[in-house]
């Protein structure tokens, strides 16, 4: 394992999305490089994420136990939260404390790529809610399990 490497030399994640269909296909145009995993980090994750024009970072969501943080490196994404939409630019950042219920995601509504860092912890027992979609998730044994809001499994 390297001690230091150019982040863009780390290969992108091979599976574009962990979401079940019909949600996974909505992540088209998103590319994640799992920087933290590359270095064997276990307590938190760090991703270098690129959004092509028209792409989104994730479904709008909030976590019960995971803190999340994003830092914009390039481009001007739109941050969508419970408070509405906020245009971000390089150098801007946003943080989402666990349990606050402020569902968020980023979208690239421009003609240029967006590049940002996303950082989150890996707290056992975390759950995610998705207010705009019939989806909920639970982190079980290090894997995300997705169900409908009524608890029914996705096929």
C-alpha positions, 0 to 999 in steps of 0.5 A: 500500500502506498503512503501517498498517491494522487487521488485521481490515480485511485480507480473509481468504484466499480459498482456505481451505486449501492441502491436497488433499482429503480434508484441505482440508475438515477446515479448515472454520471456519478463517479466515486473514488474511495480514498479512505478504503484505498488506505484501509481506513475503517472508522470513516470514509473519504470519497473523491466524487465527480458529478457529470452535468445532470448527475446527483450525489445521492438520493436526498437523505439523512442519517441517524448516527453518521455525520457527513461533510462535503467540500467542493473542489471544482464546479458549482453544485446545488445543495438540496436540503430541508431548507431548499436549494443553495448554490455552492462554489469551490472552497465551500463546504457543508456538514450534516450532523447525525440525527438532525434529520436534515436530508441532503444531496448535491446536484450538478445543474451546470455544463461542467463537471463538479468535483468534491470530497465527501467524508462520513463516519461508519457508525454501527447501527446507522440508518438512513431515511429518504424523504423523497423516495420509498426507501430506507436503509440500515447499516448491518454488519458493515453492509447497507440493507435497503427496503421500502418504507413499509419494511418490504425488501426490494426484489 
